[in-house]
Amino acid sequence: MKKTVLVFGLISGVTSAGMMLVTMPFTEHIGYDRALVVGYTNIVLSFLLVYFGIRSYRDNLGGGEINFARAFGVGILITLISCAIYVVSWEIVYFGFKHVSMDHYYAHMIDKVRASGASDAVIAAKVQEINHTRRMYENPLINSLMTFIEPFPVGLVITLLSAAILRKKKPERQTVHSSVAAA
């Protein structure tokens, strides 16, 4: 199980991190709302490897069968490895050289609040909330936790669906009683 989980977890994690790195330079050009859709689409695509990892485990190590609990265990481990790689990649990007992009994102959020037509009190409260989030994001632990929360729910849902779809038990053997066969 370890090899299957590691291989599919690493491939999923490298895929999600790679797609994040490839698409990030275009975030400001396509708009932050569209970038969010692109980002989550990338995450969903990378978590398709959870399905293939569970199927590989079932077919190669499980003798063609797997129960829901084992399938869930394999899938959630793949998800956790993938999320860990995603988080480490983001931490390197964020604290290494991406602050400028996040500054643009926070400025975009503040401009969006100001353009909403809300009252000055509501705008001030939202701006304060955005600035609080910005300060929290400077703490690597909180940054990591917030980043982990992005892909994990998607991976959890895909794990649950994959485990339900791929569970497979041995077919029960039917025995023919000798009294029925004699008739």
Beta strands, then each sheet from edge to edge (+ up, - down):
end
